[in-house]
Amino acid sequence: MSLFITGIGTGVGKTILTAGLAALLKSRGESFCVYKPIQTGSPDPAHPEDPEQVKAWVGADVETACSYCFPDPVAPYAADPERTIQPRKILHDFKDLQKQHRVVLVEGAGGIRVPVARHFEMVDLIRMLQIPVVVAASAGLGTMNHTLLTVEALLAQRLDVKGVVISGYMPDNVEDPSMQSLLSTLEPFLPVPILGTLPLFDLQGSTPFMKPAILEAFASLQLIEN
């Protein structure tokens, strides 16, 4: 089993969702790997930022992989002026990881229309890997529009969209009216299920995602089969 974690944009909870699912797999003793095909905004190619963050949250023993890492915090196509990104290499690396692990969690970069290579976007990468996709969304103003457009574009490519996970959801925040109406307004228009919501987690201390309460939150999404 493999899963592609994409998002409605940048900073919307993709790495949070990836880390939570990795923690759940670790707690079950599963063979898994976290794969970030392309990392941008990371000056040290030996330590790509998002996979390193997953290790910090879940444990240094989590196996991670990254095919391309660039220092500039921009879209992959812009971060790669020498045009070194080869989609076929990503596919090859992914297939190798699949042979070694029961589960490969693939985390995208930015949203699905992010340019990766010439005439090749993140959605093309998802289609090439031929694995189910889950959409990470942040809670707040603008979420509905971005989420509906993202899901519509994925379904137009006949991709297997498992559903949407909303991070940073605080329904008791009376100062943010968009939070109060988010689920009740979004759900009737969304052609895939809202798999669940995630609060703002306390990420202090060592490997915070291994806390029972956080593991339970990700188990409730039912994205990882026992």
N, C-alpha and C positions, 0 to 999 in steps of 0.2 A: 504494500500500500504506500502511496505517496500523495502529497497534498501541496498545492501551490497557494501560498498566502500572499494575496495582493491587497491593494487598498484604494480608497477613493482619492488618495493624494499622498503627500509627504507628511510625516508626523501624525499619523492617524491611528497608530496602534499595531502596525504590522509586526514589529519586533516584540512587542508585548505579547501578541497572540502566538507568535512563533516560540517564544520562551516558555509560555504557559503550556503549550502542547508538548514541548520538549521535556518539561518537568514532569508532566503526566506520564509520558513514555518512560522516563527514567525511573519513576516511582513504581512502575509495573515491570521493570527489568527487561524492557524491550530493546532490541537491536535497532538503533536509529541514528540518523545523521541530520544535522542542520546544514543546508546548502544555500549559500548566497551567491548566485551566478555572477552578479556584478555589484560591486560596492563602490560608491563614490563618496567623496568627502572624508577620506581616510588616508592620511599621509604615510602610514607604515603598511606596505603591502603584505608584510608577514603577519600583521595583526589587523585584519579588516574589522571595522568598528562594530557592525551589527553582530556578527558571530562572536566577537569578544564580549559584547554586552550580554549575549545569551549565556556564555560561560560564567560571567560574573553573577548572573541571576540564578542560574541553575546548577552550575558546578563545573570545575575545570576539566572534569573527565568527559564532558560532552564532546563528541566528535563533530567537527565542523569542516566545511570546505568552501572555497571561493575560487572561481575561475579567473576573474578580473578585478583588480582593485586600483582605483585612481584617487589622487589627492584632492581634486577640485570638487566642491559640493554642488555639482550641477548634474543635468541629465547625462546618462551614459554616453550618448552620441557626442555631446559637447565635451565631456571629460576625456574623450578618446580621439584627439586630433590626428593621431597617426593611423586611425582606423584598424586597431589591432583586434577588436572584438570580432570573433568568428562564431556565429550561432551554432555551427556544427560541432565546434569544440565543447560548447556548453552541453549540447545533447550527448556527446561522448562521455563527458565527465559525469553527467547525471546517470547515464546507463551504468557506468562503472560503480557508482554509489549504490544503485539499486541492487546490483549483484552482491554487495557486501552487507546490506542492511534490509531489515523487513520494512522499515518506514524511512522515507526521505522527506523531510520538511523543507520545501523550497520557498525562500522569501524573495519576493520581487523588489524592485527599486522604484520608488514613486508610484504613480498610478499606471493604468494599463495602456495609455496612449503615449507614454514616455518613449522618445526615440532611443533606440539601442544601436542600430547600425543603419546603413543606407537602405531605405525602403523596408525597415524592420523595426517594429515596436514591441513593447513588453507583451502585448496581447498576442503577437505572433510567436513569441517565446513560449507562452502558455500553451498555445495550440500545438506547437512543435513537440513539447514534452508529453502531451496527451494524458494529462492527469487532472483530477478534480481540483476545483479552485474554491477558496473561501475569501470573502471580501471583508476586510477590516475597515470599519468606519469610526470616526470620532463623533462624539455627541456635541451638538451645538448648532448654531445658526449656519445654514449652508449644507448640512449633512444630507437632507432629503434630496436636494437637486443632484449633488455629486454622487450619492449612492444609486439613485435611479438611473442616471446616465451610465455609470460604471456597469451596473448589472445588465442594462439594455445592450450595451456594446459587447459584453461577454456572451450573452445569449444569441446575439446576432451572428456570432462566430460558431454557434452550436457547441459551446463549451459546457461542461458539467459543473454548474455552479451550485455548491452545497448550500450556500446561504450567506447571511451577513451577521457579523459580530460587531456590536457597538461598544467601544471602549470609552472610559471616562464618563459613564452615565450616572448622573446624580439627580434622580427624580425629586429629591427634597430641596433642591436649589430653587427657592422661590424667586430669586433675583434674576433667573434666566427663564423667561417664558418659553423659549424654544425647547428647553429640556422637558417642560411639562407636557407638551403636545407631540413630542418627537415620535414615540412609538405608535400612538393612536392614529396619527396622520400618515406616517410612512407605510405602515403595514398594508393598508388596503390597496396601495398603488404598487407594491413590490411583488414581482412575479416569483420570487423565491422566499423561503422562510427567513425570519429573523431568528437566528439560532440561539441568541442570548445577548445579555448585556454584561459588561464588566465595569466595576467601580474603579475609582482611583486607588491603586494598591499602595500600601506602605512598603517601599522597596529598600528600607534601611537594613543594614546588617549583611551577613554572609548568606549567599544562596537563598534569598527571600522567597523565590517561587516554589521552594520545597516545603513551605508551610502548609499544614493540612487545609486551612481555609482557602488558600489560593488554589491548591490542587483540586479541591472540591468544585471551585468556580469553573475551572476549565473542564473538569469531567462532565459537568452539567451541559456543556455544549454538544456532547455526543458526536464529536468529530473523529475521535480515535476509537476504533473498535477494540474490545477486549480480546 
